[in-house]
Amino acid sequence: MGLIVLSTILSIILGSCAWLVIGDKFPLNEERKWPAANNIFIYAVCLLLPVYLFIFFTF
């Protein structure tokens, strides 16, 4: 349970950092972009599995 919570928190933090670097990109190929919170959520969801697997195999 702790692994899931830790990976979720880290993915939210890394998703926020990714949003700061990449910016608002979603939806792709559209002129009008979604709010920042939606983009941060998408980045965090995309990073959830890689962060979980990294922590799982490292520790």
MDAnalysis code that builds the backbone (N, CA, C; Angstrom):
import MDAnalysis as mda
import numpy as np

u = mda.Universe.empty(177, n_residues=59, atom_resindex=np.repeat(np.arange(59), 3), trajectory=True)
u.add_TopologyAttr("name", ["N", "CA", "C"] * 59)
u.add_TopologyAttr("resid", np.arange(1, 60))
u.add_TopologyAttr("resname", ["MET", "GLY", "LEU", "ILE", "VAL", "LEU", "SER", "THR", "ILE", "LEU", "SER", "ILE", "ILE", "LEU", "GLY", "SER", "CYS", "ALA", "TRP", "LEU", "VAL", "ILE", "GLY", "ASP", "LYS", "PHE", "PRO", "LEU", "ASN", "GLU", "GLU", "ARG", "LYS", "TRP", "PRO", "ALA", "ALA", "ASN", "ASN", "ILE", "PHE", "ILE", "TYR", "ALA", "VAL", "CYS", "LEU", "LEU", "LEU", "PRO", "VAL", "TYR", "LEU", "PHE", "ILE", "PHE", "PHE", "THR", "PHE"])
u.atoms.positions = np.array([
    [0.825, -1.193, 0.000],
    [0.000, 0.000, 0.000],
    [0.864, 1.249, 0.000],
    [1.944, 1.208, 0.759],
    [2.838, 2.355, 0.821],
    [3.501, 2.638, -0.512],
    [3.781, 1.589, -1.273],
    [4.398, 1.749, -2.582],
    [3.467, 2.481, -3.541],
    [2.204, 2.166, -3.478],
    [1.228, 2.830, -4.344],
    [1.088, 4.293, -3.974],
    [1.027, 4.582, -2.685],
    [0.897, 5.966, -2.228],
    [2.138, 6.765, -2.602],
    [3.314, 6.211, -2.371],
    [4.560, 6.890, -2.706],
    [4.676, 7.148, -4.198],
    [4.346, 6.166, -5.013],
    [4.445, 6.353, -6.454],
    [3.404, 7.356, -6.951],
    [2.238, 7.399, -6.331],
    [1.223, 8.383, -6.716],
    [1.675, 9.799, -6.384],
    [2.216, 9.989, -5.199],
    [2.688, 11.313, -4.801],
    [3.843, 11.759, -5.692],
    [4.785, 10.873, -5.956],
    [5.908, 11.219, -6.818],
    [5.459, 11.507, -8.248],
    [4.481, 10.777, -8.742],
    [4.013, 11.033, -10.103],
    [3.292, 12.373, -10.192],
    [2.590, 12.782, -9.136],
    [1.958, 14.102, -9.128],
    [3.022, 15.192, -9.123],
    [4.063, 15.015, -8.320],
    [5.148, 16.001, -8.279],
    [5.870, 16.061, -9.618],
    [6.192, 14.902, -10.182],
    [6.881, 14.877, -11.476],
    [5.972, 15.359, -12.600],
    [4.667, 15.115, -12.495],
    [3.724, 15.633, -13.479],
    [3.666, 17.148, -13.462],
    [3.752, 17.716, -12.263],
    [3.789, 19.171, -12.149],
    [5.078, 19.731, -12.739],
    [6.186, 19.051, -12.492],
    [7.463, 19.484, -13.077],
    [7.438, 19.349, -14.597],
    [6.847, 18.281, -15.086],
    [6.736, 18.104, -16.538],
    [5.869, 19.189, -17.149],
    [4.816, 19.584, -16.452],
    [3.965, 20.665, -16.944],
    [4.741, 21.979, -16.998],
    [5.615, 22.220, -16.007],
    [6.423, 23.431, -16.028],
    [7.385, 23.444, -17.207],
    [7.921, 22.285, -17.567],
    [8.888, 22.207, -18.669],
    [8.187, 22.169, -20.024],
    [7.190, 21.315, -20.161],
    [6.541, 21.098, -21.458],
    [5.432, 22.106, -21.710],
    [4.626, 22.373, -20.698],
    [3.535, 23.330, -20.833],
    [2.224, 22.673, -21.214],
    [1.267, 23.505, -21.597],
    [-0.059, 23.022, -21.974],
    [-0.028, 22.498, -23.410],
    [-0.102, 21.197, -23.551],
    [-0.053, 20.568, -24.882],
    [-1.340, 19.855, -25.258],
    [-2.211, 19.596, -24.302],
    [-3.394, 18.791, -24.586],
    [-4.622, 19.660, -24.719],
    [-5.540, 19.381, -25.592],
    [-5.527, 18.337, -26.613],
    [-4.583, 18.707, -27.749],
    [-3.955, 17.704, -28.293],
    [-2.990, 17.896, -29.371],
    [-3.698, 18.381, -30.638],
    [-3.006, 19.181, -31.401],
    [-3.485, 19.712, -32.685],
    [-4.770, 20.518, -32.564],
    [-4.986, 21.120, -31.421],
    [-6.136, 21.993, -31.207],
    [-5.617, 23.378, -30.852],
    [-6.328, 24.392, -31.283],
    [-5.897, 25.744, -30.964],
    [-6.202, 26.105, -29.513],
    [-7.351, 25.680, -29.036],
    [-7.753, 25.970, -27.664],
    [-7.321, 24.813, -26.764],
    [-6.536, 25.110, -25.729],
    [-5.986, 24.079, -24.844],
    [-6.807, 23.976, -23.566],
    [-6.684, 22.825, -22.893],
    [-7.376, 22.590, -21.635],
    [-6.721, 23.403, -20.522],
    [-7.393, 23.532, -19.387],
    [-6.791, 24.223, -18.243],
    [-5.544, 23.492, -17.729],
    [-4.748, 24.201, -16.970],
    [-3.487, 23.648, -16.464],
    [-3.711, 22.420, -15.592],
    [-4.762, 22.410, -14.788],
    [-5.009, 21.262, -13.900],
    [-5.241, 19.979, -14.699],
    [-5.936, 20.082, -15.811],
    [-6.162, 18.890, -16.643],
    [-4.858, 18.388, -17.250],
    [-4.008, 19.304, -17.689],
    [-2.722, 18.899, -18.258],
    [-1.829, 18.266, -17.202],
    [-1.804, 18.814, -15.997],
    [-1.008, 18.224, -14.919],
    [-1.519, 16.828, -14.595],
    [-2.838, 16.647, -14.576],
    [-3.417, 15.327, -14.316],
    [-2.995, 14.321, -15.383],
    [-3.014, 14.725, -16.640],
    [-2.620, 13.817, -17.720],
    [-1.148, 13.450, -17.605],
    [-0.295, 14.437, -17.319],
    [1.126, 14.146, -17.141],
    [1.350, 13.210, -15.966],
    [0.636, 13.416, -14.869],
    [0.792, 12.559, -13.692],
    [0.339, 11.127, -13.984],
    [-0.758, 10.979, -14.710],
    [-1.243, 9.637, -15.061],
    [-0.254, 8.942, -15.990],
    [0.331, 9.683, -16.917],
    [1.320, 9.081, -17.825],
    [2.578, 8.645, -17.073],
    [2.909, 9.328, -15.993],
    [4.112, 8.992, -15.236],
    [3.870, 7.985, -14.115],
    [2.640, 7.646, -13.836],
    [2.332, 6.779, -12.701],
    [2.958, 5.396, -12.840],
    [2.777, 4.754, -13.949],
    [3.328, 3.398, -14.135],
    [4.854, 3.388, -14.172],
    [5.515, 4.288, -14.919],
    [6.985, 4.266, -14.876],
    [7.560, 4.532, -13.481],
    [6.952, 5.441, -12.728],
    [7.427, 5.719, -11.369],
    [7.205, 4.501, -10.481],
    [6.044, 3.874, -10.583],
    [5.754, 2.680, -9.784],
    [6.757, 1.565, -10.091],
    [6.993, 1.316, -11.368],
    [7.926, 0.250, -11.741],
    [9.349, 0.573, -11.321],
    [9.757, 1.838, -11.426],
    [11.094, 2.223, -10.989],
    [11.269, 1.979, -9.502],
    [10.296, 2.395, -8.700],
    [10.393, 2.181, -7.248],
    [10.328, 0.695, -6.918],
    [9.475, -0.051, -7.612],
    [9.317, -1.473, -7.342],
    [10.613, -2.231, -7.590],
    [11.253, -1.964, -8.725],
    [12.460, -2.709, -9.054],
    [13.714, -2.167, -8.363],
    [13.672, -0.922, -7.886],
    [14.830, -0.352, -7.187],
    [14.878, -0.812, -5.738],
    [13.727, -0.844, -5.083],
    [13.699, -1.214, -3.672],
    [13.135, -2.599, -3.533],
])
